[in-house]
Amino acid sequence: MSTAQSEPTLETALASLPAPLRTRVLSRYRELKAAYVNGQYDACGLRAGRLCEVLIRVLQNELTGNHTPLGTRLDAFDKECLKLEKLPKSAGVEGLRVVMPRALNFLYTLRNKRGIGHEGGDVDANRIDAATAVRLADWCLAELIRVVHAISLEEAQGLLDAIAEREVPQVWSVANAKRVLDSSLNYREQTMLLLYAEEAPVPVEDLFAWVEHPRMSNYRTHVLLPLHRDRLIEYDRETQTAVLSPTGAERVDEEVIPRLRKRPA
């Protein structure tokens, strides 16, 4: 039996960063993700802006060895990004020196110009703006880990994959299983929600175990086949896998997730 090792975390992946910056990055990133998962789209812009202001300092530190102290006001954000782009190639890899500053500048502009985080914007905060902010934040953190990670390449890739997963409320990953925490959902709704969180087809035996249905034969007959007939999932009986269809994803988006977000935590 092999000895279990603790799984790498974002903290260990970013261990090479100065502790104050690392702590602030992770705090701001988690605040943004929590706001999105809880449907607080108007809060996403403000939290994305705060994350940008920390990440630009991280890039300053990585590329120049110094950074604007936390608590000290930055110059105009676009000018700070341009300063990094103009650094010589010897300062660092292009991902941190050019691409990430441009991504942060777009994210910060989205926060300022699309009404999220400010009153009186031309366009009210909505889900697609918030989702864009979260995905950009995911990419920026993933790029940072890719370049500066203090763990093995395989562990870093696992963390990047985890960051890229959809954030789904009420789905809990525990050990080698996933659980839908809201027990009021029926087996069909639980199955669709679990598939919504996965990009690749999922083995039926995993879904059966995750929803804890009492009988596999009944699960196939009363859950998977009706969902397949309604074109909400594609149930492949040869490979015994299932994947959510675009119609199923739309059903989860419009009916299941909004119900979950309205319920008290």
PESULMO-V540854 format. One line per field, one symbol per residue. phi: phi as a letter, one per 30 degrees, with the letter a starting at -180 (. if undefined). psi: psi as a letter, one per 20 degrees, with the letter a starting at -180 (. if undefined). Layout:
# PESULMO-V540854
phi = ???
psi = ???
This chain:
# PESULMO-V540854
phi = .dddcdddbddddcdddeeddeddedddddddddddddicdddddddddddedddddddeddcbibadedjcdddeddddddedddddeddlddeddbddeddddddddeddccidjbdiddbdebdddddddddddedddddddedcecbdedddddddddddddcbdicccbhcbbbddddddddddddddddddccceceeddeedddhddbddddddccdddddddidbcccddchbbbddeddddddeccddeddddddd
psi = pqppqqqqrhghhkhiqpggggggghghghgggggghjjmhhihgghgghgghghhhgggghhiirqpqpippqapghhgghgghiqqhihrqhghhggghhghggghggghijipiqqjrhpqprhhgghggghggggghgggghgjqkrqhghghgggghhiqqopqjppppckrqpohoiiprhggggggghhiphqqpphhggghhilqhpgghgggifggghghjkhrooohgilrqqprhhgghggghggghhhhiqq.
